[in-house]
Amino acid sequence: MGESSKANVIQCLETNWISSRGEFIDKFEREFSRRISSAHATTVTNGTVALHLALLALDIGPGDEVIVPSFTYIASVNAIAYVGATPVFADSLADTWQLSPEDIQKKITARTKAIMVVHLYGHPADNIAIMKIAKKHNLRVIEDCAEAFGSFIGPSHVGNHGDIATFSFFGNKTITTGEGGMVTTNSPALNERVRKFKGQGLEGVREYWHDVVGYNYRMTNICAGIGLGQLELADQFLLRKKEIATKVKLATSDLPLDMLWERDGYTNSFWMISIALHQAKDRDPLRKHLANFGIETRPAFYPAHTMPMYKSMARGEYPVAASLAERGINLPSSPALSDEDVNYISENIRSYFK
Protein backbone atom coordinates (compact mmCIF):
# COMPACT_ATOMS: atom_id res chain seq x y z
CA MET A 1 0.00 0.00 0.00
CA GLY A 2 2.75 2.49 0.81
CA GLU A 3 2.92 5.25 3.40
CA SER A 4 1.02 7.86 1.39
CA SER A 5 -2.09 5.70 1.10
CA LYS A 6 -1.98 5.01 4.83
CA ALA A 7 -1.55 8.70 5.67
CA ASN A 8 -4.44 9.67 3.38
CA VAL A 9 -6.78 7.15 5.01
CA ILE A 10 -5.83 8.38 8.47
CA GLN A 11 -6.52 11.96 7.36
CA CYS A 12 -9.99 10.91 6.16
CA LEU A 13 -10.74 9.31 9.52
CA GLU A 14 -9.38 12.19 11.58
CA THR A 15 -11.26 14.84 9.59
CA ASN A 16 -14.46 12.78 9.15
CA TRP A 17 -14.34 13.10 5.32
CA ILE A 18 -15.03 9.41 4.77
CA SER A 19 -17.89 9.42 2.24
CA SER A 20 -18.14 10.53 -1.38
CA ARG A 21 -16.92 14.08 -0.84
CA GLY A 22 -13.46 15.26 0.11
CA GLU A 23 -10.22 16.56 -1.28
CA PHE A 24 -8.88 13.18 -2.36
CA ILE A 25 -11.72 12.63 -4.86
CA ASP A 26 -10.75 15.70 -6.89
CA LYS A 27 -7.02 15.07 -6.51
CA PHE A 28 -7.27 11.45 -7.61
CA GLU A 29 -9.33 12.41 -10.67
CA ARG A 30 -6.87 15.14 -11.64
CA GLU A 31 -3.79 13.00 -11.15
CA PHE A 32 -5.27 10.03 -12.97
CA SER A 33 -6.34 12.12 -15.98
CA ARG A 34 -2.87 13.67 -16.06
CA ARG A 35 -1.25 10.25 -15.83
CA ILE A 36 -3.05 8.85 -18.88
CA SER A 37 -3.32 12.21 -20.74
CA SER A 38 -7.12 12.24 -20.76
CA ALA A 39 -9.07 15.49 -20.49
CA HIS A 40 -11.59 14.17 -17.97
CA ALA A 41 -11.66 11.46 -15.30
CA THR A 42 -14.51 10.55 -12.96
CA THR A 43 -14.18 8.25 -9.95
CA VAL A 44 -16.80 5.52 -9.55
CA THR A 45 -17.59 2.55 -7.33
CA ASN A 46 -15.94 -0.15 -9.46
CA GLY A 47 -14.96 -1.08 -13.00
CA THR A 48 -18.27 -2.74 -13.85
CA VAL A 49 -20.37 0.32 -13.04
CA ALA A 50 -17.82 2.35 -15.01
CA LEU A 51 -18.82 0.31 -18.07
CA HIS A 52 -22.51 0.77 -17.26
CA LEU A 53 -22.04 4.55 -17.04
CA ALA A 54 -20.06 4.64 -20.28
CA LEU A 55 -22.87 2.89 -22.13
CA LEU A 56 -25.49 5.17 -20.55
CA ALA A 57 -23.48 8.25 -21.48
CA LEU A 58 -23.42 7.09 -25.12
CA ASP A 59 -27.21 6.57 -25.01
CA ILE A 60 -26.94 2.88 -25.83
CA GLY A 61 -30.03 0.84 -24.96
CA PRO A 62 -32.72 -1.58 -26.15
CA GLY A 63 -32.55 -2.35 -29.86
CA ASP A 64 -28.84 -1.50 -30.09
CA GLU A 65 -26.06 -4.00 -30.69
CA VAL A 66 -22.59 -3.70 -29.16
CA ILE A 67 -19.73 -5.76 -30.58
CA VAL A 68 -17.56 -7.19 -27.80
CA PRO A 69 -14.91 -9.91 -27.67
CA SER A 70 -16.17 -13.27 -26.50
CA PHE A 71 -12.78 -13.83 -24.87
CA THR A 72 -13.13 -11.38 -21.99
CA TYR A 73 -14.14 -11.17 -18.36
CA ILE A 74 -17.91 -11.37 -18.00
CA ALA A 75 -18.29 -7.80 -16.66
CA SER A 76 -17.71 -6.39 -20.15
CA VAL A 77 -20.69 -8.30 -21.49
CA ASN A 78 -22.92 -7.92 -18.45
CA ALA A 79 -22.74 -4.12 -18.66
CA ILE A 80 -24.18 -4.29 -22.18
CA ALA A 81 -27.06 -6.37 -20.84
CA TYR A 82 -27.63 -3.84 -18.03
CA VAL A 83 -28.70 -1.18 -20.54
CA GLY A 84 -30.90 -3.58 -22.50
CA ALA A 85 -28.61 -3.71 -25.53
CA THR A 86 -27.52 -6.91 -27.27
CA PRO A 87 -23.91 -8.13 -27.01
CA VAL A 88 -22.60 -9.37 -30.36
CA PHE A 89 -19.55 -11.54 -29.89
CA ALA A 90 -16.42 -11.34 -32.03
CA ASP A 91 -13.39 -13.60 -32.02
CA SER A 92 -9.85 -12.69 -30.96
CA LEU A 93 -6.40 -12.73 -32.55
CA ALA A 94 -4.12 -15.66 -31.76
CA ASP A 95 -0.94 -13.60 -31.27
CA THR A 96 -2.20 -10.72 -29.08
CA TRP A 97 -5.31 -12.42 -27.60
CA GLN A 98 -7.22 -9.22 -28.45
CA LEU A 99 -10.38 -8.39 -30.38
CA SER A 100 -10.12 -9.26 -34.09
CA PRO A 101 -10.75 -6.28 -36.42
CA GLU A 102 -11.55 -8.70 -39.23
CA ASP A 103 -14.26 -10.41 -37.19
CA ILE A 104 -15.67 -7.05 -36.12
CA GLN A 105 -16.29 -6.29 -39.80
CA LYS A 106 -18.25 -9.52 -40.17
CA LYS A 107 -20.48 -8.80 -37.16
CA ILE A 108 -21.63 -5.27 -38.09
CA THR A 109 -25.36 -4.95 -38.84
CA ALA A 110 -27.84 -2.11 -39.22
CA ARG A 111 -28.41 -2.29 -35.46
CA THR A 112 -24.75 -2.02 -34.46
CA LYS A 113 -24.19 1.13 -32.42
CA ALA A 114 -20.86 0.58 -30.69
CA ILE A 115 -17.74 -1.53 -30.31
CA MET A 116 -16.46 -2.38 -26.85
CA VAL A 117 -12.71 -2.88 -27.04
CA VAL A 118 -11.21 -4.84 -24.14
CA HIS A 119 -7.46 -4.54 -23.57
CA LEU A 120 -7.19 -8.02 -22.12
CA TYR A 121 -4.55 -9.05 -19.56
CA GLY A 122 -2.61 -5.82 -20.15
CA HIS A 123 -1.91 -6.05 -23.88
CA PRO A 124 -3.59 -3.33 -25.99
CA ALA A 125 -5.99 -4.22 -28.76
CA ASP A 126 -5.38 -2.94 -32.29
CA ASN A 127 -7.19 0.35 -31.73
CA ILE A 128 -5.81 1.89 -34.90
CA ALA A 129 -7.56 -0.67 -37.11
CA ILE A 130 -10.66 -0.74 -34.91
CA MET A 131 -11.08 3.04 -34.97
CA LYS A 132 -10.92 3.00 -38.77
CA ILE A 133 -13.79 0.51 -38.81
CA ALA A 134 -15.74 2.57 -36.27
CA LYS A 135 -15.37 5.78 -38.27
CA LYS A 136 -16.32 4.06 -41.51
CA HIS A 137 -19.57 2.76 -39.98
CA ASN A 138 -20.23 5.72 -37.64
CA LEU A 139 -19.93 3.59 -34.49
CA ARG A 140 -19.12 4.65 -30.94
CA VAL A 141 -16.14 3.02 -29.20
CA ILE A 142 -15.87 2.13 -25.50
CA GLU A 143 -12.43 1.07 -24.26
CA ASP A 144 -12.50 -1.36 -21.35
CA CYS A 145 -9.11 -0.69 -19.77
CA ALA A 146 -9.81 -2.52 -16.51
CA GLU A 147 -6.70 -4.66 -16.98
CA ALA A 148 -4.58 -2.18 -18.90
CA PHE A 149 -3.44 0.67 -16.70
CA GLY A 150 0.08 1.42 -17.96
CA SER A 151 -0.53 -0.03 -21.45
CA PHE A 152 0.28 2.05 -24.53
CA ILE A 153 -0.23 2.06 -28.26
CA GLY A 154 2.80 3.93 -29.51
CA PRO A 155 3.09 6.97 -27.22
CA SER A 156 -0.62 7.01 -26.37
CA HIS A 157 -2.02 5.43 -23.20
CA VAL A 158 -4.99 3.15 -23.84
CA GLY A 159 -8.28 4.88 -23.23
CA ASN A 160 -7.58 7.82 -25.53
CA HIS A 161 -8.60 6.33 -28.86
CA GLY A 162 -12.32 5.75 -28.45
CA ASP A 163 -15.17 7.94 -27.23
CA ILE A 164 -14.98 6.89 -23.60
CA ALA A 165 -12.92 4.51 -21.45
CA THR A 166 -13.19 2.66 -18.16
CA PHE A 167 -10.68 1.49 -15.56
CA SER A 168 -10.90 -0.83 -12.55
CA PHE A 169 -9.12 -0.50 -9.21
CA PHE A 170 -10.17 -3.83 -7.72
CA GLY A 171 -7.70 -5.42 -5.32
CA ASN A 172 -5.96 -7.47 -8.03
CA LYS A 173 -5.38 -4.56 -10.42
CA THR A 174 -2.03 -2.84 -11.01
CA ILE A 175 -3.15 0.05 -8.83
CA THR A 176 -5.99 -0.52 -6.39
CA THR A 177 -8.43 1.29 -4.16
CA GLY A 178 -9.84 -1.98 -2.81
CA GLU A 179 -12.98 -1.49 -4.87
CA GLY A 180 -13.19 1.36 -7.34
CA GLY A 181 -13.07 2.50 -10.92
CA MET A 182 -12.70 5.47 -13.24
CA VAL A 183 -14.44 6.69 -16.37
CA THR A 184 -12.29 8.81 -18.68
CA THR A 185 -13.06 10.75 -21.84
CA ASN A 186 -11.85 13.68 -23.89
CA SER A 187 -15.44 14.84 -24.42
CA PRO A 188 -16.81 17.45 -21.96
CA ALA A 189 -20.38 16.44 -22.86
CA LEU A 190 -19.80 12.74 -22.12
CA ASN A 191 -18.00 13.59 -18.90
CA GLU A 192 -20.97 15.67 -17.79
CA ARG A 193 -23.39 12.82 -18.54
CA VAL A 194 -21.26 10.32 -16.61
CA ARG A 195 -21.14 12.60 -13.58
CA LYS A 196 -24.88 13.14 -13.73
CA PHE A 197 -25.75 9.46 -13.97
CA LYS A 198 -23.32 8.46 -11.20
CA GLY A 199 -24.84 11.02 -8.82
CA GLN A 200 -28.51 9.95 -8.85
CA GLY A 201 -29.32 12.00 -11.97
CA LEU A 202 -29.10 15.34 -10.15
CA GLU A 203 -29.96 18.22 -12.45
CA GLY A 204 -27.22 20.43 -11.02
CA VAL A 205 -29.15 23.72 -10.83
CA ARG A 206 -31.77 23.02 -8.17
CA GLU A 207 -30.98 21.08 -5.02
CA TYR A 208 -32.60 17.65 -4.86
CA TRP A 209 -34.06 17.97 -8.36
CA HIS A 210 -33.47 14.90 -10.51
CA ASP A 211 -34.52 14.88 -14.16
CA VAL A 212 -33.25 11.42 -15.20
CA VAL A 213 -33.04 8.03 -13.52
CA GLY A 214 -29.58 8.02 -11.98
CA TYR A 215 -27.45 5.75 -9.82
CA ASN A 216 -25.34 5.97 -6.70
CA TYR A 217 -22.00 5.00 -8.22
CA ARG A 218 -19.75 7.37 -6.26
CA MET A 219 -16.33 6.49 -4.87
CA THR A 220 -15.53 7.31 -1.25
CA ASN A 221 -12.87 9.80 -0.21
CA ILE A 222 -11.10 6.97 1.62
CA CYS A 223 -10.80 4.90 -1.57
CA ALA A 224 -9.63 7.94 -3.53
CA GLY A 225 -6.98 8.60 -0.89
CA ILE A 226 -5.70 5.06 -1.29
CA GLY A 227 -5.69 5.46 -5.09
CA LEU A 228 -3.79 8.71 -4.91
CA GLY A 229 -1.08 7.00 -2.89
CA GLN A 230 -1.05 4.09 -5.32
CA LEU A 231 -0.38 6.43 -8.25
CA GLU A 232 2.87 7.45 -6.54
CA LEU A 233 3.99 3.80 -6.72
CA ALA A 234 2.62 3.05 -10.20
CA ASP A 235 5.92 3.29 -12.10
CA GLN A 236 7.56 0.99 -9.55
CA PHE A 237 4.74 -1.56 -9.91
CA LEU A 238 4.82 -1.50 -13.72
CA LEU A 239 8.60 -1.83 -13.89
CA ARG A 240 8.56 -4.79 -11.53
CA LYS A 241 5.79 -6.54 -13.46
CA LYS A 242 7.82 -6.21 -16.68
CA GLU A 243 10.89 -7.58 -14.89
CA ILE A 244 8.95 -10.60 -13.61
CA ALA A 245 7.45 -11.30 -17.04
CA THR A 246 10.88 -11.05 -18.67
CA LYS A 247 12.43 -13.48 -16.20
CA VAL A 248 9.65 -16.03 -16.71
CA LYS A 249 9.83 -15.67 -20.48
CA LEU A 250 13.59 -16.24 -20.56
CA ALA A 251 13.32 -19.24 -18.23
CA THR A 252 10.55 -20.94 -20.23
CA SER A 253 11.33 -19.94 -23.82
CA ASP A 254 12.29 -23.49 -24.85
CA LEU A 255 9.13 -25.08 -23.43
CA PRO A 256 5.94 -25.94 -25.37
CA LEU A 257 4.13 -22.77 -24.36
CA ASP A 258 3.80 -19.18 -25.51
CA MET A 259 3.71 -16.10 -23.31
CA LEU A 260 1.46 -13.18 -24.15
CA TRP A 261 4.26 -10.77 -24.97
CA GLU A 262 4.12 -7.23 -26.30
CA ARG A 263 4.07 -6.77 -30.06
CA ASP A 264 5.97 -4.02 -31.89
CA GLY A 265 4.40 -0.62 -31.32
CA TYR A 266 2.60 -1.73 -28.14
CA THR A 267 3.46 -1.57 -24.44
CA ASN A 268 2.06 -4.47 -22.43
CA SER A 269 1.59 -3.54 -18.77
CA PHE A 270 1.62 -7.26 -17.86
CA TRP A 271 -1.36 -6.99 -15.52
CA MET A 272 -1.22 -10.77 -15.71
CA ILE A 273 1.67 -12.93 -16.82
CA SER A 274 -0.30 -15.04 -19.25
CA ILE A 275 0.83 -18.19 -21.03
CA ALA A 276 -0.84 -20.59 -23.44
CA LEU A 277 0.24 -24.22 -23.59
CA HIS A 278 0.78 -25.65 -27.06
CA GLN A 279 -1.42 -28.59 -26.05
CA ALA A 280 -4.70 -28.04 -24.20
CA LYS A 281 -4.25 -31.41 -22.48
CA ASP A 282 -1.31 -29.96 -20.51
CA ARG A 283 -3.18 -26.99 -19.07
CA ASP A 284 -4.98 -28.50 -16.08
CA PRO A 285 -2.21 -31.00 -15.21
CA LEU A 286 0.33 -28.14 -15.17
CA ARG A 287 -1.94 -26.11 -12.88
CA LYS A 288 -2.27 -29.10 -10.55
CA HIS A 289 1.49 -29.65 -10.64
CA LEU A 290 2.16 -26.03 -9.68
CA ALA A 291 -0.50 -26.14 -6.96
CA ASN A 292 1.33 -29.09 -5.41
CA PHE A 293 4.28 -26.73 -4.95
CA GLY A 294 2.15 -23.99 -3.44
CA ILE A 295 1.90 -21.93 -6.63
CA GLU A 296 -1.58 -20.60 -7.33
CA THR A 297 -2.61 -20.06 -10.96
CA ARG A 298 -5.80 -19.01 -12.71
CA PRO A 299 -7.28 -20.36 -15.95
CA ALA A 300 -7.93 -18.01 -18.83
CA PHE A 301 -11.47 -16.67 -19.03
CA TYR A 302 -14.19 -18.85 -20.50
CA PRO A 303 -15.57 -17.36 -23.76
CA ALA A 304 -18.66 -15.33 -22.89
CA HIS A 305 -20.66 -16.91 -25.70
CA THR A 306 -20.47 -20.24 -23.83
CA MET A 307 -22.17 -18.85 -20.71
CA PRO A 308 -25.78 -20.02 -20.21
CA MET A 309 -27.32 -16.53 -20.42
CA TYR A 310 -25.45 -15.60 -23.61
CA LYS A 311 -25.20 -18.94 -25.43
CA SER A 312 -28.17 -18.23 -27.70
CA MET A 313 -26.50 -15.02 -28.92
CA ALA A 314 -23.50 -16.74 -30.51
CA ARG A 315 -23.10 -16.02 -34.23
CA GLY A 316 -20.89 -18.60 -35.83
CA GLU A 317 -17.72 -20.05 -34.40
CA TYR A 318 -15.04 -18.49 -32.20
CA PRO A 319 -12.04 -20.79 -32.68
CA VAL A 320 -9.35 -18.50 -31.26
CA ALA A 321 -11.36 -17.63 -28.16
CA ALA A 322 -12.10 -21.32 -27.60
CA SER A 323 -8.47 -22.31 -28.05
CA LEU A 324 -7.06 -19.63 -25.74
CA ALA A 325 -9.63 -20.46 -23.09
CA GLU A 326 -8.61 -24.13 -23.17
CA ARG A 327 -4.85 -23.49 -23.18
CA GLY A 328 -4.43 -20.29 -21.15
CA ILE A 329 -3.00 -19.91 -17.65
CA ASN A 330 -2.33 -16.77 -15.63
CA LEU A 331 0.71 -17.01 -13.37
CA PRO A 332 1.42 -15.09 -10.15
CA SER A 333 2.00 -11.49 -11.25
CA SER A 334 2.31 -9.38 -8.11
CA PRO A 335 5.10 -6.79 -8.04
CA ALA A 336 5.71 -8.02 -4.48
CA LEU A 337 7.19 -11.26 -5.84
CA SER A 338 10.90 -11.62 -5.10
CA ASP A 339 13.43 -12.90 -7.64
CA GLU A 340 13.52 -16.12 -5.61
CA ASP A 341 9.74 -16.45 -5.99
CA VAL A 342 9.99 -15.95 -9.74
CA ASN A 343 12.77 -18.51 -10.06
CA TYR A 344 10.73 -20.98 -8.01
CA ILE A 345 7.72 -20.54 -10.31
CA SER A 346 9.84 -20.94 -13.46
CA GLU A 347 11.70 -23.99 -12.11
CA ASN A 348 8.44 -25.75 -11.29
CA ILE A 349 6.98 -24.99 -14.72
CA ARG A 350 10.11 -26.58 -16.19
CA SER A 351 9.90 -29.57 -13.87
CA TYR A 352 6.44 -30.44 -15.24
CA PHE A 353 7.87 -30.96 -18.74
CA LYS A 354 10.83 -33.13 -17.67
C-alpha positions in Angstrom: 0.0 0.0 0.0 2.7 2.5 0.8 2.9 5.2 3.4 1.0 7.9 1.4 -2.1 5.7 1.1 -2.0 5.0 4.8 -1.6 8.7 5.7 -4.4 9.7 3.4 -6.8 7.1 5.0 -5.8 8.4 8.5 -6.5 12.0 7.4 -10.0 10.9 6.2 -10.7 9.3 9.5 -9.4 12.2 11.6 -11.3 14.8 9.6 -14.5 12.8 9.1 -14.3 13.1 5.3 -15.0 9.4 4.8 -17.9 9.4 2.2 -18.1 10.5 -1.4 -16.9 14.1 -0.8 -13.5 15.3 0.1 -10.2 16.6 -1.3 -8.9 13.2 -2.4 -11.7 12.6 -4.9 -10.8 15.7 -6.9 -7.0 15.1 -6.5 -7.3 11.4 -7.6 -9.3 12.4 -10.7 -6.9 15.1 -11.6 -3.8 13.0 -11.1 -5.3 10.0 -13.0 -6.3 12.1 -16.0 -2.9 13.7 -16.1 -1.3 10.2 -15.8 -3.0 8.8 -18.9 -3.3 12.2 -20.7 -7.1 12.2 -20.8 -9.1 15.5 -20.5 -11.6 14.2 -18.0 -11.7 11.5 -15.3 -14.5 10.6 -13.0 -14.2 8.2 -10.0 -16.8 5.5 -9.6 -17.6 2.6 -7.3 -15.9 -0.2 -9.5 -15.0 -1.1 -13.0 -18.3 -2.7 -13.8 -20.4 0.3 -13.0 -17.8 2.4 -15.0 -18.8 0.3 -18.1 -22.5 0.8 -17.3 -22.0 4.6 -17.0 -20.1 4.6 -20.3 -22.9 2.9 -22.1 -25.5 5.2 -20.6 -23.5 8.3 -21.5 -23.4 7.1 -25.1 -27.2 6.6 -25.0 -26.9 2.9 -25.8 -30.0 0.8 -25.0 -32.7 -1.6 -26.2 -32.5 -2.3 -29.9 -28.8 -1.5 -30.1 -26.1 -4.0 -30.7 -22.6 -3.7 -29.2 -19.7 -5.8 -30.6 -17.6 -7.2 -27.8 -14.9 -9.9 -27.7 -16.2 -13.3 -26.5 -12.8 -13.8 -24.9 -13.1 -11.4 -22.0 -14.1 -11.2 -18.4 -17.9 -11.4 -18.0 -18.3 -7.8 -16.7 -17.7 -6.4 -20.1 -20.7 -8.3 -21.5 -22.9 -7.9 -18.4 -22.7 -4.1 -18.7 -24.2 -4.3 -22.2 -27.1 -6.4 -20.8 -27.6 -3.8 -18.0 -28.7 -1.2 -20.5 -30.9 -3.6 -22.5 -28.6 -3.7 -25.5 -27.5 -6.9 -27.3 -23.9 -8.1 -27.0 -22.6 -9.4 -30.4 -19.5 -11.5 -29.9 -16.4 -11.3 -32.0 -13.4 -13.6 -32.0 -9.9 -12.7 -31.0 -6.4 -12.7 -32.5 -4.1 -15.7 -31.8 -0.9 -13.6 -31.3 -2.2 -10.7 -29.1 -5.3 -12.4 -27.6 -7.2 -9.2 -28.4 -10.4 -8.4 -30.4 -10.1 -9.3 -34.1 -10.8 -6.3 -36.4 -11.5 -8.7 -39.2 -14.3 -10.4 -37.2 -15.7 -7.0 -36.1 -16.3 -6.3 -39.8 -18.2 -9.5 -40.2 -20.5 -8.8 -37.2 -21.6 -5.3 -38.1 -25.4 -5.0 -38.8 -27.8 -2.1 -39.2 -28.4 -2.3 -35.5 -24.7 -2.0 -34.5 -24.2 1.1 -32.4 -20.9 0.6 -30.7 -17.7 -1.5 -30.3 -16.5 -2.4 -26.8 -12.7 -2.9 -27.0 -11.2 -4.8 -24.1 -7.5 -4.5 -23.6 -7.2 -8.0 -22.1 -4.5 -9.1 -19.6 -2.6 -5.8 -20.1 -1.9 -6.1 -23.9 -3.6 -3.3 -26.0 -6.0 -4.2 -28.8 -5.4 -2.9 -32.3 -7.2 0.4 -31.7 -5.8 1.9 -34.9 -7.6 -0.7 -37.1 -10.7 -0.7 -34.9 -11.1 3.0 -35.0 -10.9 3.0 -38.8 -13.8 0.5 -38.8 -15.7 2.6 -36.3 -15.4 5.8 -38.3 -16.3 4.1 -41.5 -19.6 2.8 -40.0 -20.2 5.7 -37.6 -19.9 3.6 -34.5 -19.1 4.6 -30.9 -16.1 3.0 -29.2 -15.9 2.1 -25.5 -12.4 1.1 -24.3 -12.5 -1.4 -21.4 -9.1 -0.7 -19.8 -9.8 -2.5 -16.5 -6.7 -4.7 -17.0 -4.6 -2.2 -18.9 -3.4 0.7 -16.7 0.1 1.4 -18.0 -0.5 0.0 -21.4 0.3 2.1 -24.5 -0.2 2.1 -28.3 2.8 3.9 -29.5 3.1 7.0 -27.2 -0.6 7.0 -26.4 -2.0 5.4 -23.2 -5.0 3.2 -23.8 -8.3 4.9 -23.2 -7.6 7.8 -25.5 -8.6 6.3 -28.9 -12.3 5.7 -28.5 -15.2 7.9 -27.2 -15.0 6.9 -23.6 -12.9 4.5 -21.5 -13.2 2.7 -18.2 -10.7 1.5 -15.6 -10.9 -0.8 -12.6 -9.1 -0.5 -9.2 -10.2 -3.8 -7.7 -7.7 -5.4 -5.3 -6.0 -7.5 -8.0 -5.4 -4.6 -10.4 -2.0 -2.8 -11.0 -3.1 0.1 -8.8 -6.0 -0.5 -6.4 -8.4 1.3 -4.2 -9.8 -2.0 -2.8 -13.0 -1.5 -4.9 -13.2 1.4 -7.3 -13.1 2.5 -10.9 -12.7 5.5 -13.2 -14.4 6.7 -16.4 -12.3 8.8 -18.7 -13.1 10.7 -21.8 -11.8 13.7 -23.9 -15.4 14.8 -24.4 -16.8 17.4 -22.0 -20.4 16.4 -22.9 -19.8 12.7 -22.1 -18.0 13.6 -18.9 -21.0 15.7 -17.8 -23.4 12.8 -18.5 -21.3 10.3 -16.6 -21.1 12.6 -13.6 -24.9 13.1 -13.7 -25.7 9.5 -14.0 -23.3 8.5 -11.2 -24.8 11.0 -8.8 -28.5 10.0 -8.9 -29.3 12.0 -12.0 -29.1 15.3 -10.1 -30.0 18.2 -12.5 -27.2 20.4 -11.0 -29.2 23.7 -10.8 -31.8 23.0 -8.2 -31.0 21.1 -5.0 -32.6 17.6 -4.9 -34.1 18.0 -8.4 -33.5 14.9 -10.5 -34.5 14.9 -14.2 -33.3 11.4 -15.2 -33.0 8.0 -13.5 -29.6 8.0 -12.0 -27.4 5.8 -9.8 -25.3 6.0 -6.7 -22.0 5.0 -8.2 -19.8 7.4 -6.3 -16.3 6.5 -4.9 -15.5 7.3 -1.2 -12.9 9.8 -0.2 -11.1 7.0 1.6 -10.8 4.9 -1.6 -9.6 7.9 -3.5 -7.0 8.6 -0.9 -5.7 5.1 -1.3 -5.7 5.5 -5.1 -3.8 8.7 -4.9 -1.1 7.0 -2.9 -1.0 4.1 -5.3 -0.4 6.4 -8.2 2.9 7.4 -6.5 4.0 3.8 -6.7 2.6 3.0 -10.2 5.9 3.3 -12.1 7.6 1.0 -9.6 4.7 -1.6 -9.9 4.8 -1.5 -13.7 8.6 -1.8 -13.9 8.6 -4.8 -11.5 5.8 -6.5 -13.5 7.8 -6.2 -16.7 10.9 -7.6 -14.9 8.9 -10.6 -13.6 7.4 -11.3 -17.0 10.9 -11.0 -18.7 12.4 -13.5 -16.2 9.6 -16.0 -16.7 9.8 -15.7 -20.5 13.6 -16.2 -20.6 13.3 -19.2 -18.2 10.6 -20.9 -20.2 11.3 -19.9 -23.8 12.3 -23.5 -24.8 9.1 -25.1 -23.4 5.9 -25.9 -25.4 4.1 -22.8 -24.4 3.8 -19.2 -25.5 3.7 -16.1 -23.3 1.5 -13.2 -24.2 4.3 -10.8 -25.0 4.1 -7.2 -26.3 4.1 -6.8 -30.1 6.0 -4.0 -31.9 4.4 -0.6 -31.3 2.6 -1.7 -28.1 3.5 -1.6 -24.4 2.1 -4.5 -22.4 1.6 -3.5 -18.8 1.6 -7.3 -17.9 -1.4 -7.0 -15.5 -1.2 -10.8 -15.7 1.7 -12.9 -16.8 -0.3 -15.0 -19.3 0.8 -18.2 -21.0 -0.8 -20.6 -23.4 0.2 -24.2 -23.6 0.8 -25.6 -27.1 -1.4 -28.6 -26.1 -4.7 -28.0 -24.2 -4.2 -31.4 -22.5 -1.3 -30.0 -20.5 -3.2 -27.0 -19.1 -5.0 -28.5 -16.1 -2.2 -31.0 -15.2 0.3 -28.1 -15.2 -1.9 -26.1 -12.9 -2.3 -29.1 -10.5 1.5 -29.7 -10.6 2.2 -26.0 -9.7 -0.5 -26.1 -7.0 1.3 -29.1 -5.4 4.3 -26.7 -5.0 2.1 -24.0 -3.4 1.9 -21.9 -6.6 -1.6 -20.6 -7.3 -2.6 -20.1 -11.0 -5.8 -19.0 -12.7 -7.3 -20.4 -15.9 -7.9 -18.0 -18.8 -11.5 -16.7 -19.0 -14.2 -18.8 -20.5 -15.6 -17.4 -23.8 -18.7 -15.3 -22.9 -20.7 -16.9 -25.7 -20.5 -20.2 -23.8 -22.2 -18.9 -20.7 -25.8 -20.0 -20.2 -27.3 -16.5 -20.4 -25.5 -15.6 -23.6 -25.2 -18.9 -25.4 -28.2 -18.2 -27.7 -26.5 -15.0 -28.9 -23.5 -16.7 -30.5 -23.1 -16.0 -34.2 -20.9 -18.6 -35.8 -17.7 -20.1 -34.4 -15.0 -18.5 -32.2 -12.0 -20.8 -32.7 -9.3 -18.5 -31.3 -11.4 -17.6 -28.2 -12.1 -21.3 -27.6 -8.5 -22.3 -28.1 -7.1 -19.6 -25.7 -9.6 -20.5 -23.1 -8.6 -24.1 -23.2 -4.8 -23.5 -23.2 -4.4 -20.3 -21.1 -3.0 -19.9 -17.7 -2.3 -16.8 -15.6 0.7 -17.0 -13.4 1.4 -15.1 -10.2 2.0 -11.5 -11.2 2.3 -9.4 -8.1 5.1 -6.8 -8.0 5.7 -8.0 -4.5 7.2 -11.3 -5.8 10.9 -11.6 -5.1 13.4 -12.9 -7.6 13.5 -16.1 -5.6 9.7 -16.4 -6.0 10.0 -15.9 -9.7 12.8 -18.5 -10.1 10.7 -21.0 -8.0 7.7 -20.5 -10.3 9.8 -20.9 -13.5 11.7 -24.0 -12.1 8.4 -25.8 -11.3 7.0 -25.0 -14.7 10.1 -26.6 -16.2 9.9 -29.6 -13.9 6.4 -30.4 -15.2 7.9 -31.0 -18.7 10.8 -33.1 -17.7 
